[in-house]
Amino acid sequence: MEQVNSVSKLTALDRLERLPSVSSQDAMELLQCGRFRLFELLRQGRLRRAARVGRRTMVTSASVKAVMQGKRLVGRQPKPRRPDLAGDEARAAPHP
């Protein structure tokens, strides 16, 4: 069996096992989700962001494993609404 010398030749699962962090692309492949869902998991704190490599978003391998092992991916939760700064009363009252 030939030994793999380059990280680029490893599969996403191999990189998850061998490296402390994986790219967002690898994380999407492993979690079988899209980019929106991946960044939603990052916002929710279920995935942890690792140090950036250039412009590439990296995710810790430990957090990807935790989501894969039992943390069931649930449907999208609605984003909390921002409170209206002006309020309805301000729109109803005419300005002098």
C-alpha positions in Angstrom: 0.0 0.0 0.0 1.4 3.4 -1.0 1.8 6.0 1.7 0.1 9.3 1.1 2.6 12.2 1.4 0.4 15.1 0.4 -2.5 16.4 2.4 -4.3 17.3 -0.8 -4.5 13.6 -1.7 -6.3 12.7 1.5 -10.0 12.2 1.6 -12.1 14.6 3.8 -12.6 11.8 6.3 -8.8 11.2 6.5 -8.2 14.9 7.0 -10.7 14.9 9.8 -8.8 12.1 11.6 -5.3 13.5 11.0 -5.6 17.3 11.2 -6.8 19.6 14.0 -9.0 21.5 11.6 -10.7 21.0 8.2 -11.8 23.5 5.5 -15.4 24.5 5.3 -15.6 22.6 2.1 -14.5 19.4 3.8 -16.9 20.0 6.7 -19.8 20.4 4.3 -18.9 17.1 2.6 -18.6 15.3 5.9 -21.9 16.7 7.4 -23.7 16.4 4.0 -24.9 19.9 4.2 -24.7 23.1 2.2 -22.8 26.3 2.9 -25.7 28.1 4.4 -26.3 25.3 6.9 -22.6 25.1 7.8 -22.4 28.8 8.6 -25.7 28.5 10.6 -24.1 25.8 12.7 -21.1 28.1 13.3 -23.4 30.9 14.4 -25.3 28.6 16.7 -22.0 27.5 18.3 -22.4 23.8 17.4 -19.3 24.1 15.2 -16.2 25.9 16.2 -14.2 28.1 13.9 -10.5 27.5 13.7 -7.7 29.9 12.7 -8.2 31.2 9.2 -5.8 30.1 6.4 -5.8 33.0 4.0 -9.4 33.6 3.1 -10.4 30.0 3.8 -12.7 29.3 6.8 -11.5 26.4 8.8 -13.5 24.4 11.3 -12.1 22.3 14.2 -12.1 18.6 13.6 -13.4 17.9 17.1 -16.6 20.0 16.5 -17.3 18.3 13.2 -16.9 14.9 14.9 -19.2 16.0 17.7 -21.9 17.0 15.2 -21.4 13.7 13.2 -21.6 11.5 16.3 -24.9 12.2 17.8 -25.8 15.8 17.6 -28.6 15.4 15.2 -28.8 18.2 12.6 -32.2 19.8 13.2 -34.1 22.1 10.9 -33.3 25.7 10.6 -34.4 27.8 13.5 -35.8 31.3 12.8 -33.4 34.1 13.2 -34.5 36.4 16.1 -36.1 39.6 14.9 -34.4 42.9 15.5 -36.6 45.2 17.6 -38.0 48.0 15.6 -36.1 51.2 16.6 -38.8 53.6 15.6 -41.9 51.6 16.7 -45.4 51.8 15.2 -46.3 54.9 17.2 -43.7 56.9 15.5 -45.0 56.0 12.0 -48.6 56.8 12.9 -47.9 60.3 14.4 -47.4 63.1 11.9 -44.2 65.2 12.2 -44.8 68.9 13.0 
